[in-house]
């Protein structure tokens, strides 16, 4: 486990980008398209980063 503490503004940006990417994934699913693998991986990594720093996931991601 990494003990690096992220600045709150950086975590806020990760949260914003994660929310945006989650909406893109939802849009793809609604349109019957697959979610690109790189986007799914990015969401998983962002979710883990947020969890590691005690930041609640965006509602769409949960």
PDB file of N, CA, C, O and CB in Angstrom:
ATOM      1  N   UNK A   1       0.843  -1.190   0.000  1.00  0.00           N
ATOM      2  CA  UNK A   1       0.000   0.000   0.000  1.00  0.00           C
ATOM      3  C   UNK A   1       0.877   1.238   0.000  1.00  0.00           C
ATOM      4  O   UNK A   1       1.897   1.292   0.687  1.00  0.00           O
ATOM      5  CB  UNK A   1      -0.953   0.007   1.216  1.00  0.00           C
ATOM      6  N   UNK A   2       0.478   2.209  -0.761  1.00  0.00           N
ATOM      7  CA  UNK A   2       1.222   3.447  -0.888  1.00  0.00           C
ATOM      8  C   UNK A   2       0.761   4.413   0.193  1.00  0.00           C
ATOM      9  O   UNK A   2      -0.443   4.580   0.388  1.00  0.00           O
ATOM     10  CB  UNK A   2       1.042   4.063  -2.297  1.00  0.00           C
ATOM     11  N   UNK A   3       1.686   5.051   0.901  1.00  0.00           N
ATOM     12  CA  UNK A   3       1.329   5.953   1.990  1.00  0.00           C
ATOM     13  C   UNK A   3       1.357   7.419   1.567  1.00  0.00           C
ATOM     14  O   UNK A   3       1.400   8.304   2.422  1.00  0.00           O
ATOM     15  CB  UNK A   3       2.264   5.743   3.156  1.00  0.00           C
ATOM     16  N   UNK A   4       1.333   7.689   0.277  1.00  0.00           N
ATOM     17  CA  UNK A   4       1.348   9.055  -0.224  1.00  0.00           C
ATOM     18  C   UNK A   4      -0.029   9.687   0.014  1.00  0.00           C
ATOM     19  O   UNK A   4      -1.060   9.081  -0.279  1.00  0.00           O
ATOM     20  CB  UNK A   4       1.727   9.090  -1.740  1.00  0.00           C
ATOM     21  N   UNK A   5      -0.029  10.898   0.543  1.00  0.00           N
ATOM     22  CA  UNK A   5      -1.277  11.618   0.789  1.00  0.00           C
ATOM     23  C   UNK A   5      -1.519  12.565  -0.380  1.00  0.00           C
ATOM     24  O   UNK A   5      -0.666  13.389  -0.708  1.00  0.00           O
ATOM     25  CB  UNK A   5      -1.229  12.399   2.147  1.00  0.00           C
ATOM     26  N   UNK A   6      -2.677  12.443  -0.999  1.00  0.00           N
ATOM     27  CA  UNK A   6      -3.019  13.292  -2.143  1.00  0.00           C
ATOM     28  C   UNK A   6      -3.658  14.591  -1.655  1.00  0.00           C
ATOM     29  O   UNK A   6      -4.386  14.607  -0.663  1.00  0.00           O
ATOM     30  CB  UNK A   6      -3.977  12.549  -3.114  1.00  0.00           C
ATOM     31  N   UNK A   7      -3.374  15.666  -2.363  1.00  0.00           N
ATOM     32  CA  UNK A   7      -3.965  16.959  -2.041  1.00  0.00           C
ATOM     33  C   UNK A   7      -5.469  16.919  -2.318  1.00  0.00           C
ATOM     34  O   UNK A   7      -5.901  16.311  -3.298  1.00  0.00           O
ATOM     35  CB  UNK A   7      -3.286  18.092  -2.856  1.00  0.00           C
ATOM     36  N   UNK A   8      -6.260  17.556  -1.469  1.00  0.00           N
ATOM     37  CA  UNK A   8      -7.713  17.538  -1.647  1.00  0.00           C
ATOM     38  C   UNK A   8      -8.172  18.012  -3.033  1.00  0.00           C
ATOM     39  O   UNK A   8      -9.127  17.466  -3.585  1.00  0.00           O
ATOM     40  CB  UNK A   8      -8.353  18.397  -0.594  1.00  0.00           C
ATOM     41  N   UNK A   9      -7.504  19.012  -3.591  1.00  0.00           N
ATOM     42  CA  UNK A   9      -7.915  19.501  -4.915  1.00  0.00           C
ATOM     43  C   UNK A   9      -7.645  18.460  -6.001  1.00  0.00           C
ATOM     44  O   UNK A   9      -8.361  18.402  -7.001  1.00  0.00           O
ATOM     45  CB  UNK A   9      -7.182  20.811  -5.252  1.00  0.00           C
ATOM     46  N   UNK A  10      -6.629  17.650  -5.805  1.00  0.00           N
ATOM     47  CA  UNK A  10      -6.341  16.585  -6.777  1.00  0.00           C
ATOM     48  C   UNK A  10      -7.379  15.479  -6.669  1.00  0.00           C
ATOM     49  O   UNK A  10      -7.830  14.946  -7.683  1.00  0.00           O
ATOM     50  CB  UNK A  10      -4.923  16.008  -6.558  1.00  0.00           C
ATOM     51  N   UNK A  11      -7.756  15.135  -5.451  1.00  0.00           N
ATOM     52  CA  UNK A  11      -8.792  14.117  -5.269  1.00  0.00           C
ATOM     53  C   UNK A  11     -10.128  14.618  -5.803  1.00  0.00           C
ATOM     54  O   UNK A  11     -10.919  13.841  -6.337  1.00  0.00           O
ATOM     55  CB  UNK A  11      -8.922  13.731  -3.782  1.00  0.00           C
ATOM     56  N   UNK A  12     -10.375  15.892  -5.661  1.00  0.00           N
ATOM     57  CA  UNK A  12     -11.599  16.488  -6.201  1.00  0.00           C
ATOM     58  C   UNK A  12     -11.627  16.361  -7.721  1.00  0.00           C
ATOM     59  O   UNK A  12     -12.674  16.092  -8.310  1.00  0.00           O
ATOM     60  CB  UNK A  12     -11.711  17.971  -5.787  1.00  0.00           C
ATOM     61  N   UNK A  13     -10.478  16.554  -8.343  1.00  0.00           N
ATOM     62  CA  UNK A  13     -10.389  16.425  -9.801  1.00  0.00           C
ATOM     63  C   UNK A  13     -10.566  14.962 -10.221  1.00  0.00           C
ATOM     64  O   UNK A  13     -11.220  14.686 -11.227  1.00  0.00           O
ATOM     65  CB  UNK A  13      -9.032  16.971 -10.311  1.00  0.00           C
ATOM     66  N   UNK A  14      -9.998  14.038  -9.474  1.00  0.00           N
ATOM     67  CA  UNK A  14     -10.190  12.611  -9.762  1.00  0.00           C
ATOM     68  C   UNK A  14     -11.676  12.274  -9.659  1.00  0.00           C
ATOM     69  O   UNK A  14     -12.208  11.555 -10.505  1.00  0.00           O
ATOM     70  CB  UNK A  14      -9.354  11.723  -8.783  1.00  0.00           C
ATOM     71  N   UNK A  15     -12.340  12.782  -8.641  1.00  0.00           N
ATOM     72  CA  UNK A  15     -13.765  12.545  -8.459  1.00  0.00           C
ATOM     73  C   UNK A  15     -14.566  13.104  -9.632  1.00  0.00           C
ATOM     74  O   UNK A  15     -15.490  12.455 -10.122  1.00  0.00           O
ATOM     75  CB  UNK A  15     -14.243  13.166  -7.147  1.00  0.00           C
ATOM     76  N   UNK A  16     -14.215  14.297 -10.076  1.00  0.00           N
ATOM     77  CA  UNK A  16     -14.916  14.920 -11.208  1.00  0.00           C
ATOM     78  C   UNK A  16     -14.723  14.096 -12.478  1.00  0.00           C
ATOM     79  O   UNK A  16     -15.681  13.831 -13.204  1.00  0.00           O
ATOM     80  CB  UNK A  16     -14.414  16.366 -11.431  1.00  0.00           C
ATOM     81  N   UNK A  17     -13.492  13.697 -12.740  1.00  0.00           N
ATOM     82  CA  UNK A  17     -13.211  12.912 -13.943  1.00  0.00           C
ATOM     83  C   UNK A  17     -13.856  11.531 -13.874  1.00  0.00           C
ATOM     84  O   UNK A  17     -14.338  11.015 -14.883  1.00  0.00           O
ATOM     85  CB  UNK A  17     -11.703  12.772 -14.141  1.00  0.00           C
ATOM     86  N   UNK A  18     -13.864  10.945 -12.705  1.00  0.00           N
ATOM     87  CA  UNK A  18     -14.490   9.637 -12.513  1.00  0.00           C
ATOM     88  C   UNK A  18     -15.988   9.720 -12.802  1.00  0.00           C
ATOM     89  O   UNK A  18     -16.551   8.838 -13.451  1.00  0.00           O
ATOM     90  CB  UNK A  18     -14.247   9.122 -11.076  1.00  0.00           C
ATOM     91  N   UNK A  19     -16.620  10.769 -12.324  1.00  0.00           N
ATOM     92  CA  UNK A  19     -18.050  10.969 -12.570  1.00  0.00           C
ATOM     93  C   UNK A  19     -18.314  11.122 -14.065  1.00  0.00           C
ATOM     94  O   UNK A  19     -19.249  10.526 -14.601  1.00  0.00           O
ATOM     95  CB  UNK A  19     -18.568  12.208 -11.805  1.00  0.00           C
ATOM     96  N   UNK A  20     -17.498  11.914 -14.725  1.00  0.00           N
ATOM     97  CA  UNK A  20     -17.653  12.119 -16.162  1.00  0.00           C
ATOM     98  C   UNK A  20     -17.490  10.809 -16.932  1.00  0.00           C
ATOM     99  O   UNK A  20     -18.269  10.515 -17.839  1.00  0.00           O
ATOM    100  CB  UNK A  20     -16.641  13.150 -16.661  1.00  0.00           C
ATOM    101  N   UNK A  21     -16.495  10.040 -16.572  1.00  0.00           N
ATOM    102  CA  UNK A  21     -16.257   8.765 -17.243  1.00  0.00           C
ATOM    103  C   UNK A  21     -17.383   7.765 -16.961  1.00  0.00           C
ATOM    104  O   UNK A  21     -17.751   6.980 -17.836  1.00  0.00           O
ATOM    105  CB  UNK A  21     -14.912   8.181 -16.802  1.00  0.00           C
ATOM    106  N   UNK A  22     -17.918   7.793 -15.762  1.00  0.00           N
ATOM    107  CA  UNK A  22     -19.042   6.908 -15.428  1.00  0.00           C
ATOM    108  C   UNK A  22     -20.259   7.253 -16.287  1.00  0.00           C
ATOM    109  O   UNK A  22     -20.978   6.354 -16.724  1.00  0.00           O
ATOM    110  CB  UNK A  22     -19.397   7.017 -13.921  1.00  0.00           C
ATOM    111  N   UNK A  23     -20.498   8.530 -16.530  1.00  0.00           N
ATOM    112  CA  UNK A  23     -21.601   8.928 -17.408  1.00  0.00           C
ATOM    113  C   UNK A  23     -21.365   8.457 -18.842  1.00  0.00           C
ATOM    114  O   UNK A  23     -22.306   8.046 -19.522  1.00  0.00           O
ATOM    115  CB  UNK A  23     -21.782  10.452 -17.380  1.00  0.00           C
ATOM    116  N   UNK A  24     -20.129   8.513 -19.299  1.00  0.00           N
ATOM    117  CA  UNK A  24     -19.813   8.024 -20.653  1.00  0.00           C
ATOM    118  C   UNK A  24     -20.075   6.527 -20.764  1.00  0.00           C
ATOM    119  O   UNK A  24     -20.596   6.049 -21.772  1.00  0.00           O
ATOM    120  CB  UNK A  24     -18.341   8.330 -21.013  1.00  0.00           C
ATOM    121  N   UNK A  25     -19.708   5.796 -19.719  1.00  0.00           N
ATOM    122  CA  UNK A  25     -19.947   4.350 -19.713  1.00  0.00           C
ATOM    123  C   UNK A  25     -21.446   4.062 -19.711  1.00  0.00           C
ATOM    124  O   UNK A  25     -21.907   3.163 -20.415  1.00  0.00           O
ATOM    125  CB  UNK A  25     -19.271   3.689 -18.488  1.00  0.00           C
ATOM    126  N   UNK A  26     -22.202   4.815 -18.929  1.00  0.00           N
ATOM    127  CA  UNK A  26     -23.657   4.643 -18.896  1.00  0.00           C
ATOM    128  C   UNK A  26     -24.259   4.947 -20.258  1.00  0.00           C
ATOM    129  O   UNK A  26     -25.125   4.211 -20.731  1.00  0.00           O
ATOM    130  CB  UNK A  26     -24.288   5.547 -17.822  1.00  0.00           C
ATOM    131  N   UNK A  27     -23.816   6.015 -20.887  1.00  0.00           N
ATOM    132  CA  UNK A  27     -24.309   6.358 -22.229  1.00  0.00           C
ATOM    133  C   UNK A  27     -24.052   5.222 -23.212  1.00  0.00           C
ATOM    134  O   UNK A  27     -24.923   4.880 -24.012  1.00  0.00           O
ATOM    135  CB  UNK A  27     -23.643   7.650 -22.735  1.00  0.00           C
ATOM    136  N   UNK A  28     -22.876   4.646 -23.153  1.00  0.00           N
ATOM    137  CA  UNK A  28     -22.546   3.532 -24.053  1.00  0.00           C
ATOM    138  C   UNK A  28     -23.498   2.363 -23.803  1.00  0.00           C
ATOM    139  O   UNK A  28     -24.001   1.758 -24.749  1.00  0.00           O
ATOM    140  CB  UNK A  28     -21.069   3.081 -23.857  1.00  0.00           C
ATOM    141  N   UNK A  29     -23.744   2.048 -22.544  1.00  0.00           N
ATOM    142  CA  UNK A  29     -24.638   0.941 -22.217  1.00  0.00           C
ATOM    143  C   UNK A  29     -26.062   1.219 -22.680  1.00  0.00           C
ATOM    144  O   UNK A  29     -26.732   0.325 -23.197  1.00  0.00           O
ATOM    145  CB  UNK A  29     -24.622   0.675 -20.718  1.00  0.00           C
ATOM    146  N   UNK A  30     -26.521   2.433 -22.501  1.00  0.00           N
ATOM    147  CA  UNK A  30     -27.877   2.803 -22.934  1.00  0.00           C
ATOM    148  C   UNK A  30     -28.012   2.646 -24.444  1.00  0.00           C
ATOM    149  O   UNK A  30     -29.059   2.229 -24.940  1.00  0.00           O
ATOM    150  CB  UNK A  30     -28.209   4.257 -22.516  1.00  0.00           C
ATOM    151  N   UNK A  31     -26.953   2.981 -25.169  1.00  0.00           N
ATOM    152  CA  UNK A  31     -26.984   2.894 -26.630  1.00  0.00           C
ATOM    153  C   UNK A  31     -26.680   1.486 -27.123  1.00  0.00           C
ATOM    154  O   UNK A  31     -26.622   1.253 -28.331  1.00  0.00           O
ATOM    155  CB  UNK A  31     -25.992   3.875 -27.234  1.00  0.00           C
ATOM    156  N   UNK A  32     -26.485   0.539 -26.196  1.00  0.00           N
ATOM    157  CA  UNK A  32     -26.228  -0.840 -26.577  1.00  0.00           C
ATOM    158  C   UNK A  32     -24.814  -1.085 -27.063  1.00  0.00           C
ATOM    159  O   UNK A  32     -24.547  -2.064 -27.760  1.00  0.00           O
ATOM    160  CB  UNK A  32     -27.183  -1.249 -27.629  1.00  0.00           C
ATOM    161  N   UNK A  33     -23.914  -0.197 -26.695  1.00  0.00           N
ATOM    162  CA  UNK A  33     -22.515  -0.326 -27.096  1.00  0.00           C
ATOM    163  C   UNK A  33     -21.692  -0.852 -25.936  1.00  0.00           C
ATOM    164  O   UNK A  33     -22.052  -0.641 -24.777  1.00  0.00           O
ATOM    165  CB  UNK A  33     -21.956   1.023 -27.583  1.00  0.00           C
ATOM    166  N   UNK A  34     -20.603  -1.528 -26.226  1.00  0.00           N
ATOM    167  CA  UNK A  34     -19.743  -1.984 -25.132  1.00  0.00           C
ATOM    168  C   UNK A  34     -18.975  -0.803 -24.528  1.00  0.00           C
ATOM    169  O   UNK A  34     -18.664   0.175 -25.207  1.00  0.00           O
ATOM    170  CB  UNK A  34     -18.756  -3.068 -25.634  1.00  0.00           C
ATOM    171  N   UNK A  35     -18.689  -0.924 -23.261  1.00  0.00           N
ATOM    172  CA  UNK A  35     -17.841   0.078 -22.612  1.00  0.00           C
ATOM    173  C   UNK A  35     -16.404  -0.279 -22.977  1.00  0.00           C
ATOM    174  O   UNK A  35     -15.962  -1.398 -22.715  1.00  0.00           O
ATOM    175  CB  UNK A  35     -18.058   0.117 -21.030  1.00  0.00           C
ATOM    176  N   UNK A  36     -15.670   0.656 -23.580  1.00  0.00           N
ATOM    177  CA  UNK A  36     -14.283   0.355 -23.955  1.00  0.00           C
ATOM    178  C   UNK A  36     -13.481  -0.129 -22.740  1.00  0.00           C
ATOM    179  O   UNK A  36     -13.623   0.390 -21.632  1.00  0.00           O
ATOM    180  CB  UNK A  36     -13.610   1.603 -24.574  1.00  0.00           C
ATOM    181  N   UNK A  37     -12.650  -1.122 -22.977  1.00  0.00           N
ATOM    182  CA  UNK A  37     -11.872  -1.733 -21.891  1.00  0.00           C
ATOM    183  C   UNK A  37     -11.021  -0.710 -21.156  1.00  0.00           C
ATOM    184  O   UNK A  37     -10.906  -0.765 -19.932  1.00  0.00           O
ATOM    185  CB  UNK A  37     -10.981  -2.838 -22.439  1.00  0.00           C
ATOM    186  N   UNK A  38     -10.422   0.225 -21.889  1.00  0.00           N
ATOM    187  CA  UNK A  38      -9.570   1.212 -21.220  1.00  0.00           C
ATOM    188  C   UNK A  38     -10.375   2.116 -20.296  1.00  0.00           C
ATOM    189  O   UNK A  38      -9.865   2.557 -19.266  1.00  0.00           O
ATOM    190  CB  UNK A  38      -8.831   2.057 -22.253  1.00  0.00           C
ATOM    191  N   UNK A  39     -11.636   2.400 -20.652  1.00  0.00           N
ATOM    192  CA  UNK A  39     -12.487   3.208 -19.783  1.00  0.00           C
ATOM    193  C   UNK A  39     -12.892   2.426 -18.536  1.00  0.00           C
ATOM    194  O   UNK A  39     -12.935   2.983 -17.439  1.00  0.00           O
ATOM    195  CB  UNK A  39     -13.733   3.677 -20.542  1.00  0.00           C
ATOM    196  N   UNK A  40     -13.186   1.147 -18.699  1.00  0.00           N
ATOM    197  CA  UNK A  40     -13.536   0.314 -17.550  1.00  0.00           C
ATOM    198  C   UNK A  40     -12.358   0.208 -16.585  1.00  0.00           C
ATOM    199  O   UNK A  40     -12.536   0.274 -15.369  1.00  0.00           O
ATOM    200  CB  UNK A  40     -13.975  -1.086 -18.013  1.00  0.00           C
ATOM    201  N   UNK A  41     -11.167   0.044 -17.128  1.00  0.00           N
ATOM    202  CA  UNK A  41      -9.963  -0.040 -16.291  1.00  0.00           C
ATOM    203  C   UNK A  41      -9.731   1.290 -15.577  1.00  0.00           C
ATOM    204  O   UNK A  41      -9.404   1.310 -14.390  1.00  0.00           O
ATOM    205  CB  UNK A  41      -8.722  -0.419 -17.146  1.00  0.00           C
ATOM    206  N   UNK A  42      -9.897   2.390 -16.291  1.00  0.00           N
ATOM    207  CA  UNK A  42      -9.704   3.709 -15.691  1.00  0.00           C
ATOM    208  C   UNK A  42     -10.698   3.938 -14.552  1.00  0.00           C
ATOM    209  O   UNK A  42     -10.336   4.493 -13.515  1.00  0.00           O
ATOM    210  CB  UNK A  42      -9.852   4.811 -16.758  1.00  0.00           C
ATOM    211  N   UNK A  43     -11.943   3.513 -14.739  1.00  0.00           N
ATOM    212  CA  UNK A  43     -12.941   3.653 -13.676  1.00  0.00           C
ATOM    213  C   UNK A  43     -12.568   2.819 -12.453  1.00  0.00           C
ATOM    214  O   UNK A  43     -12.691   3.279 -11.317  1.00  0.00           O
ATOM    215  CB  UNK A  43     -14.326   3.239 -14.188  1.00  0.00           C
ATOM    216  N   UNK A  44     -12.117   1.611 -12.689  1.00  0.00           N
ATOM    217  CA  UNK A  44     -11.730   0.745 -11.581  1.00  0.00           C
ATOM    218  C   UNK A  44     -10.546   1.335 -10.812  1.00  0.00           C
ATOM    219  O   UNK A  44     -10.529   1.309  -9.582  1.00  0.00           O
ATOM    220  CB  UNK A  44     -11.382  -0.656 -12.097  1.00  0.00           C
ATOM    221  N   UNK A  45      -9.566   1.862 -11.528  1.00  0.00           N
ATOM    222  CA  UNK A  45      -8.399   2.462 -10.877  1.00  0.00           C
ATOM    223  C   UNK A  45      -8.783   3.723 -10.105  1.00  0.00           C
ATOM    224  O   UNK A  45      -8.301   3.953  -8.996  1.00  0.00           O
ATOM    225  CB  UNK A  45      -7.321   2.790 -11.916  1.00  0.00           C
ATOM    226  N   UNK A  46      -9.645   4.529 -10.696  1.00  0.00           N
ATOM    227  CA  UNK A  46     -10.093   5.748 -10.022  1.00  0.00           C
ATOM    228  C   UNK A  46     -10.888   5.400  -8.768  1.00  0.00           C
ATOM    229  O   UNK A  46     -10.726   6.042  -7.730  1.00  0.00           O
ATOM    230  CB  UNK A  46     -10.946   6.613 -10.971  1.00  0.00           C
ATOM    231  N   UNK A  47     -11.743   4.390  -8.862  1.00  0.00           N
ATOM    232  CA  UNK A  47     -12.527   3.965  -7.703  1.00  0.00           C
ATOM    233  C   UNK A  47     -11.609   3.489  -6.585  1.00  0.00           C
ATOM    234  O   UNK A  47     -11.839   3.805  -5.418  1.00  0.00           O
ATOM    235  CB  UNK A  47     -13.513   2.851  -8.094  1.00  0.00           C
ATOM    236  N   UNK A  48     -10.582   2.738  -6.929  1.00  0.00           N
ATOM    237  CA  UNK A  48      -9.644   2.252  -5.918  1.00  0.00           C
ATOM    238  C   UNK A  48      -8.879   3.417  -5.285  1.00  0.00           C
ATOM    239  O   UNK A  48      -8.682   3.446  -4.070  1.00  0.00           O
ATOM    240  CB  UNK A  48      -8.659   1.242  -6.539  1.00  0.00           C
ATOM    241  N   UNK A  49      -8.453   4.366  -6.101  1.00  0.00           N
ATOM    242  CA  UNK A  49      -7.737   5.530  -5.578  1.00  0.00           C
ATOM    243  C   UNK A  49      -8.612   6.310  -4.602  1.00  0.00           C
ATOM    244  O   UNK A  49      -8.164   6.694  -3.521  1.00  0.00           O
ATOM    245  CB  UNK A  49      -7.282   6.443  -6.727  1.00  0.00           C
ATOM    246  N   UNK A  50      -9.866   6.541  -4.995  1.00  0.00           N
ATOM    247  CA  UNK A  50     -10.786   7.269  -4.122  1.00  0.00           C
ATOM    248  C   UNK A  50     -10.997   6.503  -2.818  1.00  0.00           C
ATOM    249  O   UNK A  50     -10.985   7.092  -1.737  1.00  0.00           O
ATOM    250  CB  UNK A  50     -12.136   7.506  -4.831  1.00  0.00           C
ATOM    251  N   UNK A  51     -11.190   5.199  -2.923  1.00  0.00           N
ATOM    252  CA  UNK A  51     -11.380   4.386  -1.726  1.00  0.00           C
ATOM    253  C   UNK A  51     -10.157   4.429  -0.820  1.00  0.00           C
ATOM    254  O   UNK A  51     -10.288   4.534   0.399  1.00  0.00           O
ATOM    255  CB  UNK A  51     -11.690   2.947  -2.111  1.00  0.00           C
ATOM    256  N   UNK A  52      -8.976   4.350  -1.407  1.00  0.00           N
ATOM    257  CA  UNK A  52      -7.731   4.387  -0.630  1.00  0.00           C
ATOM    258  C   UNK A  52      -7.587   5.676   0.171  1.00  0.00           C
ATOM    259  O   UNK A  52      -6.947   5.700   1.222  1.00  0.00           O
ATOM    260  CB  UNK A  52      -6.534   4.228  -1.554  1.00  0.00           C
ATOM    261  N   UNK A  53      -8.192   6.751  -0.342  1.00  0.00           N
ATOM    262  CA  UNK A  53      -8.075   8.053   0.321  1.00  0.00           C
ATOM    263  C   UNK A  53      -9.343   8.448   1.066  1.00  0.00           C
ATOM    264  O   UNK A  53      -9.487   9.594   1.491  1.00  0.00           O
ATOM    265  CB  UNK A  53      -7.736   9.120  -0.694  1.00  0.00           C
ATOM    266  N   UNK A  54     -10.253   7.509   1.223  1.00  0.00           N
ATOM    267  CA  UNK A  54     -11.455   7.764   2.009  1.00  0.00           C
ATOM    268  C   UNK A  54     -12.450   8.706   1.376  1.00  0.00           C
ATOM    269  O   UNK A  54     -13.236   9.348   2.072  1.00  0.00           O
ATOM    270  CB  UNK A  54     -11.074   8.300   3.310  1.00  0.00           C
ATOM    271  N   UNK A  55     -12.423   8.794   0.046  1.00  0.00           N
ATOM    272  CA  UNK A  55     -13.356   9.665  -0.669  1.00  0.00           C
ATOM    273  C   UNK A  55     -14.521   8.815  -1.164  1.00  0.00           C
ATOM    274  O   UNK A  55     -14.313   7.774  -1.787  1.00  0.00           O
ATOM    275  CB  UNK A  55     -12.652  10.403  -1.861  1.00  0.00           C
ATOM    276  N   UNK A  56     -15.727   9.249  -0.892  1.00  0.00           N
ATOM    277  CA  UNK A  56     -16.917   8.515  -1.311  1.00  0.00           C
ATOM    278  C   UNK A  56     -17.025   8.527  -2.836  1.00  0.00           C
ATOM    279  O   UNK A  56     -16.781   9.542  -3.487  1.00  0.00           O
ATOM    280  CB  UNK A  56     -18.190   9.123  -0.670  1.00  0.00           C
ATOM    281  N   UNK A  57     -17.395   7.378  -3.382  1.00  0.00           N
ATOM    282  CA  UNK A  57     -17.565   7.266  -4.838  1.00  0.00           C
ATOM    283  C   UNK A  57     -18.745   8.109  -5.301  1.00  0.00           C
ATOM    284  O   UNK A  57     -19.686   8.338  -4.541  1.00  0.00           O
ATOM    285  CB  UNK A  57     -17.769   5.790  -5.255  1.00  0.00           C
ATOM    286  N   UNK A  58     -18.695   8.570  -6.544  1.00  0.00           N
ATOM    287  CA  UNK A  58     -19.858   9.254  -7.099  1.00  0.00           C
ATOM    288  C   UNK A  58     -21.041   8.283  -7.151  1.00  0.00           C
ATOM    289  O   UNK A  58     -20.831   7.092  -7.382  1.00  0.00           O
ATOM    290  CB  UNK A  58     -19.544   9.819  -8.516  1.00  0.00           C
ATOM    291  N   UNK A  59     -22.255   8.744  -6.947  1.00  0.00           N
ATOM    292  CA  UNK A  59     -23.416   7.863  -6.915  1.00  0.00           C
ATOM    293  C   UNK A  59     -23.540   6.970  -8.155  1.00  0.00           C
ATOM    294  O   UNK A  59     -23.920   5.805  -8.038  1.00  0.00           O
ATOM    295  CB  UNK A  59     -24.662   8.688  -6.768  1.00  0.00           C
ATOM    296  N   UNK A  60     -23.231   7.492  -9.314  1.00  0.00           N
ATOM    297  CA  UNK A  60     -23.347   6.711 -10.540  1.00  0.00           C
ATOM    298  C   UNK A  60     -22.380   5.534 -10.549  1.00  0.00           C
ATOM    299  O   UNK A  60     -22.677   4.501 -11.149  1.00  0.00           O
ATOM    300  CB  UNK A  60     -23.100   7.594 -11.753  1.00  0.00           C
ATOM    301  N   UNK A  61     -21.265   5.667  -9.914  1.00  0.00           N
ATOM    302  CA  UNK A  61     -20.260   4.602  -9.885  1.00  0.00           C
ATOM    303  C   UNK A  61     -20.645   3.495  -8.906  1.00  0.00           C
ATOM    304  O   UNK A  61     -20.293   2.332  -9.104  1.00  0.00           O
ATOM    305  CB  UNK A  61     -18.892   5.174  -9.512  1.00  0.00           C
ATOM    306  N   UNK A  62     -21.362   3.861  -7.860  1.00  0.00           N
ATOM    307  CA  UNK A  62     -21.742   2.833  -6.885  1.00  0.00           C
ATOM    308  C   UNK A  62     -22.811   1.962  -7.463  1.00  0.00           C
ATOM    309  O   UNK A  62     -23.273   1.032  -6.803  1.00  0.00           O
ATOM    310  CB  UNK A  62     -22.220   3.455  -5.570  1.00  0.00           C
TER     311      UNK A  62
END
